[in-house]
Amino acid sequence: MRLEIRGVEKLSWRERQVVALKELGHSTKDIASRLGIGEGSVATLYNRARKKGYEVVLIIDGDPLGLGAELEETEKAE
């Protein structure tokens, strides 16, 4: 499983850091501590990044949902 951030080129380096940590599920408090900045700065950076627009895509390798056989049948029917 991979996490891909599309549109990351629109973001500053610090915004990228905040977005990556936020999208991985880290709290604002944890991010602030890790980056050595205030919680308000984390919130500002995250909101600024959201306004610039980016898309997070979760890429799941293999067939973790167990749909392989069903998907093959659908492809054959087409």
HELIX and SHEET records of a PDB file:
HELIX    1   1 VAL A    8  LYS A   10  5                                   3    
HELIX    2   2 TRP A   13  GLU A   23  1                                  11    
HELIX    3   3 THR A   28  LEU A   35  1                                   8    
HELIX    4   4 GLU A   39  LYS A   52  1                                  14    
HELIX    5   5 GLY A   68  ALA A   77  1                                  10    
SHEET    1   A 2 ARG A   2  ARG A   6  0                                        
SHEET    2   A 2 GLU A  55  ILE A  59 -1                                        
END                                                                             
